């Protein structure tokens, strides 16, 4: 079981940068458009 956890942790650390970029990629543009449309 320990070996599986280590592999999982290594893969997560390796790919987290790409995952994080993909998750947050469009957020600033979405908020900008949202607030412009609401008049804030």
N, C-alpha and C positions, 0 to 999 in steps of 0.2 A: 504494500500500500504506500509506503514512503516514496518509492521510486516514481509512482504515478503522480504523486503530489509535486515532486520536484520537477518533473517534465511539464506538468500543467503550469506551475509557477514560472518556469523559464519561458514557455511559449507566451504566456500572458505578458510578461515583462518585455519580451521581444516585439510583440505586435501592438502593445498598448498605445504607442505613439501614433501609429496609423489609425487605430480604432478611434482614438480621441479626436484626431483631426477630422475624421469622417463624421463623427457625431456632431461636432461643433462648427462644421464648415459654413453653413448658411445662416447661423443664428444672428450675427450682426446685421446682415442685410434684411432678415425677416423683421427684426425689431425696428429698424429704420423705417421700413415700409409700413409696419403696423402703426407706429406713432405718427407718421406723416398722414396716414389715412384717418386717424382719430383727431387730428388737429392739435396734438400735444407738442 
